[in-house]
Amino acid sequence: MTHTVSPLFGTACVLAGGRGRRMEGRDKLLVGFRGERLLERIGRQLRSRFSDLVAVSSRPEVFEGLGYRVVPDSLPDGGPLAGLHAGLRATRSEWVYLVACDMPFFSPAWVDALERRIEELPGNGDGAADAPVAVAAASGPYFEPFHAFYRAAFADDIEAAFLAGGGRRPSIQSVARSRAVELLDGGAYVSSSSPIFANVNTPRDLLDAEGASIGRDVPVI
């Protein structure tokens, strides 16, 4: 059954299920960034635009006091797609904004651009078969899966993809593109000083992101 919710916007989801193997023993969910925990920074930024924050994780204790609702995956060993599914099932809005727990930068203007495009879509809320299930930044022949919006009803497509997968783990990219994705040019909102699609997978990435040349003009909100 499709999960029907309202209004259009309100919920943001943070995927926090990765094991962080490339962080050389550092726990990615506890890592600091410019004087605060990265999870705290992400939550603070998201709360400037969203009233409801969902974290998908099997470690709810890590999020205590940070203002997230924490939900687990329900699709076994499903990677980011299973995390997105859990966030969509937990949402309080029709569209969910998705980020990862290792993405330190945020652009309210980019959120505005995505929301404007969603509001222009025909048939919002009618579940039409050709309705876009995601609105995201174009990236070559693909799209950026994070800092993107996903329709709550997309959870049904994710479940069907897992059932039909025959043991293969599908990706956000493949399942969304089997339906329809509305693409925007994110170039006007992304630069070397505001790399919103950058993540910190390694200690080197973390040092680069904390460096003076990257992200210093991103508003602290």
RAWOFEN-V665464 format. One record per pair of residues at least 12 apart in sequence whose ideal C-beta (glycine too) atoms are under 10 Angstrom apart, sorted by the first residue. I is the first residue (numbers start at 0). J is the second residue. Records with the same first field share a line. If there is no record, write none. Layout:
# RAWOFEN-V665464
I->J, J
This chain:
# RAWOFEN-V665464
0->155
1->126, 150, 151, 152, 153, 154, 155
2->87, 88, 89, 90, 93, 150, 151, 152, 153, 154, 155
3->93, 124, 126, 151, 152
4->87, 89, 90, 91, 92, 93, 94, 95, 124, 150, 151, 152
5->91, 92, 93, 124, 151
6->91, 92, 93, 94, 124
7->92, 93, 94, 114, 117, 118, 120, 123, 124, 148, 150
8->48, 49, 50, 51, 92, 93, 94, 95, 96, 110, 113, 114, 117, 118, 148
9->48, 49, 50, 51, 90, 91, 92, 93, 94, 95, 96
10->45, 49, 50, 51, 52, 53, 68, 86, 87, 89, 90, 91, 92, 93, 94, 95, 96, 97, 151
11->41, 42, 44, 45, 46, 48, 49, 50, 51, 52, 53, 54, 67, 86, 90, 92, 95, 96, 97, 98, 105, 110, 148
12->45, 49, 51, 52, 53, 54, 55, 67, 68, 70, 82, 83, 85, 86, 87, 89, 90, 95, 96, 97, 98, 99, 149
13->38, 41, 42, 45, 52, 53, 54, 55, 56, 62, 65, 67, 69, 82, 86, 96, 97, 98, 99, 100, 101, 102, 145
14->53, 54, 55, 56, 72, 78, 79, 80, 81, 82, 83, 85, 86, 97, 98, 99, 100, 101, 102, 144, 145, 171
15->27, 28, 38, 41, 54, 55, 56, 57, 58, 61, 62, 67, 69, 82, 99, 100, 101
16->28, 54, 55, 56, 57, 58, 71, 72, 77, 78, 79, 81, 82, 85, 99, 100
17->56, 78, 79, 82, 99, 100, 101, 198, 200
19->100, 101, 199, 200, 201
20->200, 201
21->199, 200, 201, 202, 203, 204
22->101, 199, 200, 201, 202, 204, 205
23->201, 202, 203
24->202
25->201, 202, 205
26->58, 61
27->99, 100, 101, 198, 199, 200, 205
28->54, 56, 58, 60, 61, 62, 100, 101
29->61
30->100, 101, 103, 199, 202, 205
31->205, 209
32->101, 103, 199, 205, 208, 209, 214
33->103, 208, 209, 214, 215, 219
34->209
35->219
36->61, 65
37->100, 101, 102, 103, 199, 205, 208
38->54, 56, 61, 62, 65, 67, 100, 101
39->62, 64, 65, 66
40->102, 103, 104, 105, 219
41->54, 65, 67, 98, 99, 100, 101, 102, 103, 104, 105
42->54, 62, 65, 66, 67
43->65, 66, 105, 219, 220
44->98, 102, 103, 104, 105, 106, 107, 217, 218, 219, 220
45->66, 67, 96, 98, 105, 110, 220
46->66, 220
47->105, 107, 110, 218, 220
48->96, 105, 107, 110, 111, 114, 220
49->91, 92, 95, 96, 110
50->91, 92
51->66, 67, 68, 89, 90, 91, 92, 95
52->65, 66, 67, 68, 69, 96
53->67, 68, 69, 70, 85, 86, 87, 88, 89, 90, 91, 95, 97
54->66, 67, 68, 69, 70, 82, 85, 86, 89, 100
55->67, 68, 69, 70, 71, 72, 73, 79, 81, 82, 83, 84, 85, 86, 87, 88, 89, 97, 100
56->69, 70, 71, 72, 82, 85, 100
57->69, 70, 71, 72
58->71
59->71
61->100
62->100
68->86, 89, 91
69->89
70->82, 85, 86, 88, 89
71->85
72->84, 85, 86
73->85, 88, 154, 158
74->157, 158, 160, 161, 162, 168
75->161, 168
76->166, 168
77->157, 160, 161, 164, 168, 169
78->168, 169, 170, 171
79->97, 99, 144, 145, 168, 170, 171, 172
80->144, 157, 160, 161, 168, 169, 170, 171, 172, 173, 174, 175
81->157, 161, 168, 169, 171
82->97, 99, 100, 171
83->95, 97, 133, 144, 145, 147, 149, 153, 154, 157, 171, 174, 175
84->149, 153, 154, 155, 156, 157, 158, 160, 161, 171, 174
85->154, 157
86->149, 151, 154
87->132, 149, 150, 151, 152, 153, 154, 155, 156, 157
88->151, 154, 155, 157, 158
89->151, 154
90->149, 150, 151, 154
91->151
92->148, 151
93->117, 123, 124, 148, 150, 151, 152
94->113, 114, 117, 118, 120, 123, 133, 134, 147, 148, 149, 150, 151, 153
95->133, 147, 148, 149, 150, 151, 153, 154
96->110, 113, 114, 134, 145, 146, 147, 148, 149
97->133, 135, 144, 145, 146, 147, 148, 149, 171
98->145, 146, 147, 195, 196, 198
99->144, 145, 146, 198, 199, 200
100->198, 199
101->145, 197, 198, 199, 200, 201, 204, 205, 208
102->145, 146, 194, 195, 196, 197, 198, 199, 208
103->194, 195, 197, 198, 199, 204, 205, 208, 209, 213, 214, 217
104->146, 189, 192, 193, 194, 195, 196, 197, 198, 208, 213, 214, 217
105->146, 193, 195, 214, 217, 218, 220
106->146, 185, 187, 188, 189, 190, 193, 194, 195, 196, 217, 218
107->188, 218, 220
108->187, 188, 193, 195
109->136, 146, 147, 183, 185, 187, 188, 189, 193, 195, 196
110->146, 148, 188, 195
111->188
112->134, 136, 183, 184, 185, 187, 188
113->133, 134, 135, 136, 146, 147, 148, 181, 183, 185, 188
114->134, 148
115->134, 183
116->131, 134, 135, 148, 181, 182, 183
117->131, 134, 148, 150, 181
119->181
120->134, 150, 181
123->150
124->150, 151, 152
126->150, 152, 155
127->179
128->178, 179
129->178, 179
130->150, 152, 153, 178, 179, 181
131->148, 149, 150, 153, 175, 178, 179, 180, 181, 182
132->148, 149, 150, 151, 152, 153, 154, 155, 156, 157, 174, 175, 176, 177, 178, 179, 180, 181
133->147, 148, 149, 150, 153, 171, 172, 174, 175, 176, 178, 179, 180, 181, 182
134->147, 148, 149, 150, 180, 181, 182, 183
135->147, 148, 149, 171, 172, 175, 180, 181, 182, 183, 185
136->182, 183, 184, 185, 186, 188, 189, 195, 196
137->180, 181, 182, 183, 184, 185, 186
138->172, 182, 185, 196
140->176
141->172, 176, 180, 182
142->171, 172, 175, 176, 180, 181, 182, 183, 185
143->172, 182, 183, 185, 189, 195, 196
144->170, 171, 172, 175, 180, 196
145->171, 195, 196, 198
146->185, 188, 189, 195, 196
147->171, 175, 180, 181, 182, 183, 185, 196
148->181
149->171, 175, 180
150->175, 178
152->178
153->171, 174, 175, 178
156->169, 174, 175, 177, 178
157->169, 171, 174, 175
159->174, 177
160->173, 174, 175, 177
161->174
190->214, 216
191->212, 213, 214
192->212, 213, 214, 215, 216, 217
193->213, 214, 215, 216, 217, 218
194->207, 208, 213, 214, 217
195->214, 217
197->213, 214
